[in-house]
């Protein structure tokens, strides 16, 4: 028998007007936004991906699949409010993905982006990829996992 209830579990079994679950945090459907982008070998090249997310959407994860981005290129993923809210310093030289592997990877999902609620800050509903160091042109597949009601 568990000793404690997590916040959302406790709110689910005894909700009140002042103590209820945030929409999308329990029973929200996980959706994916997948896009393929081609970056030129131009530093500070910024690309919008997918579509604008509606206020209240909750970002759960962002996955990078490096199809053919030039080795030594470094990028951030964020929004117009915070350029590296989700991914900071993904290095294409060291990674084919930002998922774990046999060696530590750079560019993991940022703590400040975990369960980030769209609409918290102005301009945060558009996901942006910024190429910080352009060692070569190439292609990436980006998948954003989010929920919304």
C-alpha positions in Angstrom: 0.0 0.0 0.0 1.5 3.4 -1.0 2.3 5.8 1.8 1.5 9.0 -0.2 -0.5 10.2 -3.2 1.1 12.3 -5.9 -0.6 15.7 -6.6 -2.7 14.7 -9.5 -3.8 11.4 -8.0 -4.9 13.2 -4.8 -6.8 15.9 -6.8 -8.5 13.2 -8.9 -9.9 11.4 -5.9 -11.0 14.5 -4.0 -11.3 17.5 -6.3 -12.4 20.9 -5.1 -12.8 24.2 -6.9 -9.4 25.4 -5.6 -7.7 22.0 -5.9 -8.2 20.4 -9.3 -6.0 19.0 -12.0 -4.5 21.2 -14.7 -6.3 20.4 -18.1 -4.2 17.9 -20.1 -2.3 16.6 -17.0 -4.6 13.7 -16.4 -6.5 12.0 -19.3 -4.9 14.4 -21.9 -4.2 12.8 -25.2 -0.6 12.7 -26.2 -0.2 14.2 -29.7 2.8 14.4 -31.9 4.0 17.1 -34.2 6.6 15.8 -36.6 8.5 17.9 -39.1 11.6 17.6 -41.4 13.8 20.6 -41.7 16.7 21.4 -43.9 19.2 23.8 -42.4 21.6 25.8 -44.5 25.2 26.2 -43.3 24.3 29.7 -41.9 24.9 30.5 -38.2 21.8 31.8 -36.4 19.5 30.3 -39.1 16.1 29.9 -37.4 13.3 27.6 -38.6 9.7 27.3 -37.4 8.4 23.8 -37.2 5.0 22.2 -37.4 2.2 24.5 -36.4 1.5 27.0 -33.6 0.3 25.2 -30.5 -2.7 26.4 -28.6 -2.6 28.0 -25.2 -2.8 25.3 -22.5 -0.9 22.6 -24.5 1.7 20.8 -22.4 5.1 19.9 -23.9 6.3 16.5 -22.8 9.3 15.8 -24.9 11.2 16.8 -28.1 13.1 14.2 -30.1 15.8 15.0 -32.6 16.7 12.5 -35.4 19.8 13.7 -37.2 19.3 12.6 -40.8 22.2 14.4 -42.3 23.1 17.6 -40.4 26.8 18.5 -40.9 29.2 17.2 -38.2 30.0 19.9 -35.7 26.8 21.8 -36.1 25.2 22.9 -32.8 21.6 23.9 -32.3 19.0 24.9 -29.8 15.2 24.3 -29.8 12.9 26.7 -28.0 10.5 29.5 -28.9 10.5 33.2 -29.5 10.5 33.9 -25.8 13.4 31.5 -24.8 15.6 30.2 -27.7 16.8 27.1 -25.7 13.7 26.3 -23.6 13.6 22.7 -24.7 17.0 21.7 -26.1 20.3 23.5 -25.4 23.4 22.8 -27.4 22.6 19.7 -29.4 25.9 18.7 -31.1 25.4 16.9 -34.4 29.0 15.7 -34.3 28.4 13.6 -31.2 24.8 12.5 -31.8 22.5 10.9 -34.3 19.7 11.5 -31.8 19.1 13.3 -28.5 18.1 10.0 -26.9 20.4 8.1 -24.6 23.0 5.8 -26.0 26.3 4.1 -25.0 27.9 7.5 -24.5 26.6 10.6 -22.8 24.8 13.0 -25.2 24.6 16.7 -25.3 21.4 18.5 -26.1 19.1 16.6 -23.8 15.6 17.9 -22.9 15.9 21.0 -20.7 14.5 20.9 -17.1 12.7 24.2 -17.8 10.9 22.7 -20.8 9.6 19.6 -19.0 5.8 19.9 -18.8 6.0 23.5 -20.0 2.5 24.9 -20.5 2.1 26.9 -23.8 0.7 30.3 -23.1 2.8 30.9 -20.0 4.9 33.5 -21.9 4.1 35.6 -25.0 5.4 34.0 -28.2 5.9 30.5 -26.7 3.4 28.8 -29.0 5.8 28.5 -32.0 8.6 25.9 -31.7 11.8 27.3 -33.2 15.1 25.5 -34.2 18.1 27.8 -34.2 21.4 26.7 -35.7 24.1 28.2 -33.5 27.2 26.9 -35.1 26.9 26.0 -38.7 29.5 23.4 -39.7 27.5 22.2 -42.6 24.0 22.0 -44.0 21.7 19.1 -43.5 18.4 17.6 -42.5 16.8 16.8 -39.2 13.5 15.2 -38.2 12.0 16.8 -35.1 9.1 15.3 -33.1 7.3 17.3 -30.4 5.2 15.2 -28.0 2.5 17.3 -26.3 -1.0 17.0 -24.8 -3.9 19.4 -25.1 -7.6 19.1 -24.2 
